[in-house]
């Protein structure tokens, strides 16, 4: 019979949010977004993404690896 005994409780890392920054080529609006805001995302290191500009509503495309981003801890 095996027995696991915790000697010291661990601390799980808090999940992080990745906030990306881009610019619309049509109206030059700069905005931030998360991947869940995208219409389409190819899940690979330099995958293509498509989202809608919040100002002119045109499709904005980009490559995930080319975008500036910042990390925030999820609350």
WODA-V737416 format. One line per field, one symbol per residue. burial: + if it has 16 or more other ideal C-beta (glycine too) atoms within 10 Angstrom, else -. A space follows every 50 residues. Layout:
BEGIN
burial: ???
END
This chain:
BEGIN
burial: -------------------+-+-+--------+----+----------+- +-+------+-+-+-----------
END
